[in-house]
Amino acid sequence: MESLVTVTIGLIGIISVIKVFLTKSRALKLPIICCINFCIAALIALYIKSPMGAVAAVVYFALSTVSSNAIAHTLGEIDKMDEFEKKR
């Protein structure tokens, strides 16, 4: 059962990577990159079966959460820039 979960998460990650390369809009790429980060954190936790693997997964997950907050902030700034351009 665990290998099915690992394969599923890996497939989601691979599909997300392909989608990043096919998507032209930066605003649409950022949430996909966030998904890739969470897939990597999950794969670390599932693949390395030791306390150090858990620590690595937690650290990566925390840092990917920080990056997803940066992504959310960037998307907000893009929306502000779009509104500013429409007003001009």
C-alpha positions in Angstrom: 0.0 0.0 0.0 2.8 2.4 0.8 4.4 2.0 -2.6 1.1 2.9 -4.2 1.0 6.1 -2.2 4.7 6.9 -3.2 4.0 6.2 -6.8 0.9 8.4 -6.8 2.7 11.3 -5.2 5.6 10.8 -7.6 3.2 10.9 -10.6 1.5 14.1 -9.3 5.0 15.6 -9.0 6.0 14.6 -12.5 2.8 15.9 -14.0 3.3 19.1 -12.1 6.8 19.5 -13.5 5.5 19.0 -17.0 2.7 21.5 -16.5 5.2 24.1 -15.3 7.1 23.8 -18.5 4.0 24.0 -20.6 2.3 26.9 -18.8 3.3 30.3 -20.1 1.8 32.5 -17.4 4.1 33.1 -14.4 1.1 33.6 -12.2 -0.2 30.1 -13.1 3.3 28.5 -12.6 3.7 29.6 -9.0 1.0 27.4 -7.5 2.2 24.4 -9.5 5.7 25.0 -8.1 4.2 25.0 -4.6 2.6 21.6 -5.4 6.0 20.2 -6.5 7.5 21.4 -3.2 4.8 19.5 -1.2 5.3 16.4 -3.3 9.0 16.4 -2.6 8.4 16.8 1.1 6.0 13.9 1.1 8.4 11.7 -0.9 11.2 12.5 1.6 9.0 11.5 4.5 7.9 8.2 2.8 11.3 7.2 1.3 13.7 7.8 4.2 12.5 5.6 7.0 14.5 6.9 9.8 14.3 9.7 12.4 16.7 11.7 10.3 14.4 11.3 7.3 11.5 12.6 9.4 13.6 15.6 10.4 14.6 16.3 6.8 11.0 16.0 5.7 9.9 18.4 8.4 12.6 20.9 7.6 11.8 20.7 3.8 8.1 21.0 4.5 8.6 24.1 6.7 10.8 25.8 4.1 8.3 24.9 1.3 5.6 26.4 3.4 7.6 29.6 3.6 8.1 29.5 -0.2 4.3 29.0 -0.7 3.7 32.1 1.4 6.1 34.0 -0.8 4.2 32.6 -3.8 0.9 33.8 -2.4 2.4 37.2 -1.7 3.8 37.4 -5.3 0.4 36.5 -6.7 -1.2 39.3 -4.7 1.4 41.7 -6.0 0.7 40.6 -9.6 -3.0 41.3 -9.1 -2.1 44.8 -7.8 0.1 45.4 -10.8 -2.7 44.2 -13.2 -5.2 46.6 -11.5 -2.7 49.4 -11.7 -2.1 48.8 -15.5 -5.9 48.7 -16.1 -6.3 52.1 -14.4 -3.7 53.7 -16.7 
